[in-house]
Amino acid sequence: MTLTTEAPALIETTSLPLELTPELSELRERARRFVDEVLIPREREAERLHGRLPAEAVAEIKREGIAARLNGGLHSPEYGGQGWSRMEWALVEEHFGRSTNGLYWHIPNAYNVWDHASDAQRERYLRPAIAGELKDAYAVTEVDAGSDPSRIASTAQRTGGGYRINGEKWFVTTGDVAKVLIVMANVTDGEDPRPTLFLVESDAPGVEYVDDPGFTHNYPEGHPTIRFTDVEVDDDAVVGGVGAGDDLQRRWFTEERIAIAARGVGAMWRLLDETVEWSCAREQGGSRIYDYQGVSFPLADSAADAAAGRLLTLSVAALADAGADPKIVHHKASMAKLFVSEAAWRCADRCVQAFGGRGYMRSNVAERLLRELRVDRIWEGTSEIQRLIVARGLERRGVERILH
Ligand SMILES: Cc1cc2nc3c(=O)[nH]c(=O)nc-3n(C[C@H](O)[C@H](O)[C@H](O)COP(=O)(O)OP(=O)(O)OC[C@H]3O[C@@H](n4cnc5c(N)ncnc54)[C@H](O)[C@@H]3O)c2cc1C
């Protein structure tokens, strides 16, 4: 018998619970190239300028993002979007998470709530948003209503041809540059307040920017406080129907939580890439620092977190695509956001330590991500709120349905 010396043919492996079609591979490569060639080279300048790149650089990112067909990912091609599945979207968001300073925000996009808007609303705002001609912002949080939306005090009173809005919104991301604000207010024409989303143009009479505070990260846009005093809107400013606000908000949360988890996985990928490379090259005490288990073991722990978080996140995206029970998807999206946002921040902290003094410099990716990842444990529902949602899921849907 002769032994063959021929090596078995290698197949392209993937840890994903899906077939890696040529289209999906191409999309991932396109997103990877865009992040490596267009976003990452601009990070240090963005950091130096407190997140605000010069207008020409912003215009170039937009242009390149549109040319790479990465704009309006989940939105329908009818309005200029890409019509991605949740899986395609998560794989692209993972790459966006490899960059710092929120530079991917410059790629034209819009909130998913536009899917529930009328054709006229989409024509007016969604199409130009995906083309990079305007921005939207989502205004829900208030001074006394954060984790508990039942405390929302903004009101929308019926008038002859529409509504009169009063209230004040906090932390309105992109509110400083947005043309249209998606504002949650309670319609007060019946016994119970009916939470409703309204479209309010940012230059409408009665819209006032009362504060533009600084935050821990240096991102492209601010999170201002915006006051609405007797702002008049027409009937056609309502999105998705009167009283539909909470339901639309939940759907947005589910999707955004999958995206936060996907970007957190990407952040861990970048952190580990750079930190393994550094610690294999750095010598102290006669050895590479990577040979000290005090350096390499925390990185191994983070690699395990990243791989587990990735599978969890992509499996939630796959469930959403398969049309699974939205309640299960909601619980699982919370689980993914909770796990990944906490793991990614731990990973950034470990990588700062491995870089030593260099890890404390703003030019260092670990330093930037340590600051930037912190908010993922707060926005779109804090970690404590995600735990509440997961705990409720265990009780109401059963342990098996949440775990499997
Ligand atoms: C940078 C940034 C951007 C943001 N962008 C937007 C935006 O674009 N639009 C928008 O509407 N909002 C936005 N937010 C608001 C964000 O969603 C809220 O900050 C978040 O939901 C928490 O609300 P809060 O800050 O009022 O904290 P609180 O709700 O007051 O919570 C304070 C603490 O109490 C804990 N806590 C509260 N309730 C419970 C509970 N039931 N069980 C256990 N613990 C609890 C929380 O976990 C937290 O640790 C943004 C926030 C930040 C920081």
Ligand as a Chemical Component Dictionary entry (heavy atoms), coordinates in Angstrom:
data_LIG
# 
_chem_comp.id                   LIG 
_chem_comp.type                 NON-POLYMER 
_chem_comp.pdbx_formal_charge   0 
_chem_comp.three_letter_code    LIG 
# 
loop_
_chem_comp_atom.comp_id 
_chem_comp_atom.atom_id 
_chem_comp_atom.alt_atom_id 
_chem_comp_atom.type_symbol 
_chem_comp_atom.charge 
_chem_comp_atom.model_Cartn_x 
_chem_comp_atom.model_Cartn_y 
_chem_comp_atom.model_Cartn_z 
_chem_comp_atom.pdbx_ordinal 
LIG C1  C1  C 0 -24.068 59.602 24.229 1  
LIG C2  C2  C 0 -25.522 59.320 24.384 2  
LIG C3  C3  C 0 -26.341 59.369 23.268 3  
LIG C4  C4  C 0 -27.715 59.120 23.398 4  
LIG N1  N1  N 0 -28.523 59.236 22.290 5  
LIG C5  C5  C 0 -29.880 59.199 22.447 6  
LIG C6  C6  C 0 -30.745 59.492 21.354 7  
LIG O1  O1  O 0 -30.305 59.718 20.210 8  
LIG N2  N2  N 0 -32.079 59.541 21.576 9  
LIG C7  C7  C 0 -32.621 59.291 22.804 10 
LIG O2  O2  O 0 -33.830 59.354 22.950 11 
LIG N3  N3  N 0 -31.822 58.974 23.863 12 
LIG C8  C8  C 0 -30.469 58.940 23.723 13 
LIG N4  N4  N 0 -29.642 58.655 24.790 14 
LIG C9  C9  C 0 -30.244 58.368 26.091 15 
LIG C10 C10 C 0 -30.027 56.956 26.566 16 
LIG O3  O3  O 0 -30.825 56.054 25.863 17 
LIG C11 C11 C 0 -30.316 56.967 28.100 18 
LIG O4  O4  O 0 -29.228 57.654 28.698 19 
LIG C12 C12 C 0 -30.457 55.590 28.676 20 
LIG O5  O5  O 0 -31.626 54.960 28.213 21 
LIG C13 C13 C 0 -30.498 55.629 30.212 22 
LIG O6  O6  O 0 -31.399 56.579 30.694 23 
LIG P1  P1  P 0 -30.911 57.654 31.783 24 
LIG O7  O7  O 0 -29.644 58.262 31.302 25 
LIG O8  O8  O 0 -32.039 58.568 32.069 26 
LIG O9  O9  O 0 -30.554 56.820 33.073 27 
LIG P2  P2  P 0 -31.606 56.293 34.194 28 
LIG O10 O10 O 0 -32.743 55.627 33.515 29 
LIG O11 O11 O 0 -31.879 57.379 35.141 30 
LIG O12 O12 O 0 -30.713 55.186 34.898 31 
LIG C14 C14 C 0 -29.699 55.490 35.845 32 
LIG C15 C15 C 0 -29.163 54.173 36.419 33 
LIG O13 O13 O 0 -30.235 53.460 37.069 34 
LIG C16 C16 C 0 -30.350 52.169 36.510 35 
LIG N5  N5  N 0 -31.770 51.761 36.461 36 
LIG C17 C17 C 0 -32.811 52.490 36.011 37 
LIG N6  N6  N 0 -33.944 51.772 36.059 38 
LIG C18 C18 C 0 -33.612 50.555 36.537 39 
LIG C19 C19 C 0 -34.328 49.357 36.807 40 
LIG N7  N7  N 0 -35.651 49.279 36.575 41 
LIG N8  N8  N 0 -33.648 48.292 37.285 42 
LIG C20 C20 C 0 -32.317 48.365 37.503 43 
LIG N9  N9  N 0 -31.579 49.477 37.278 44 
LIG C21 C21 C 0 -32.209 50.541 36.783 45 
LIG C22 C22 C 0 -29.778 52.285 35.112 46 
LIG O14 O14 O 0 -29.359 51.020 34.607 47 
LIG C23 C23 C 0 -28.625 53.251 35.329 48 
LIG O15 O15 O 0 -27.511 52.549 35.792 49 
LIG C24 C24 C 0 -28.257 58.817 24.667 50 
LIG C25 C25 C 0 -27.413 58.752 25.791 51 
LIG C26 C26 C 0 -26.062 58.991 25.650 52 
LIG C27 C27 C 0 -25.177 58.935 26.866 53 
# 
loop_
_chem_comp_bond.comp_id 
_chem_comp_bond.atom_id_1 
_chem_comp_bond.atom_id_2 
_chem_comp_bond.value_order 
_chem_comp_bond.pdbx_ordinal 
LIG C1  C2  SING 1  
LIG C2  C3  SING 2  
LIG C2  C26 DOUB 3  
LIG C3  C4  DOUB 4  
LIG C4  N1  SING 5  
LIG C4  C24 SING 6  
LIG N1  C5  DOUB 7  
LIG C5  C6  SING 8  
LIG C5  C8  SING 9  
LIG C6  O1  DOUB 10 
LIG C6  N2  SING 11 
LIG N2  C7  SING 12 
LIG C7  O2  DOUB 13 
LIG C7  N3  SING 14 
LIG N3  C8  DOUB 15 
LIG C8  N4  SING 16 
LIG N4  C9  SING 17 
LIG N4  C24 SING 18 
LIG C9  C10 SING 19 
LIG C10 O3  SING 20 
LIG C10 C11 SING 21 
LIG C11 O4  SING 22 
LIG C11 C12 SING 23 
LIG C12 O5  SING 24 
LIG C12 C13 SING 25 
LIG C13 O6  SING 26 
LIG O6  P1  SING 27 
LIG P1  O7  DOUB 28 
LIG P1  O8  SING 29 
LIG P1  O9  SING 30 
LIG O9  P2  SING 31 
LIG P2  O10 DOUB 32 
LIG P2  O11 SING 33 
LIG P2  O12 SING 34 
LIG O12 C14 SING 35 
LIG C14 C15 SING 36 
LIG C15 O13 SING 37 
LIG C15 C23 SING 38 
LIG O13 C16 SING 39 
LIG C16 N5  SING 40 
LIG C16 C22 SING 41 
LIG N5  C17 SING 42 
LIG N5  C21 SING 43 
LIG C17 N6  DOUB 44 
LIG N6  C18 SING 45 
LIG C18 C19 SING 46 
LIG C18 C21 DOUB 47 
LIG C19 N7  SING 48 
LIG C19 N8  DOUB 49 
LIG N8  C20 SING 50 
LIG C20 N9  DOUB 51 
LIG N9  C21 SING 52 
LIG C22 O14 SING 53 
LIG C22 C23 SING 54 
LIG C23 O15 SING 55 
LIG C24 C25 DOUB 56 
LIG C25 C26 SING 57 
LIG C26 C27 SING 58 
# 
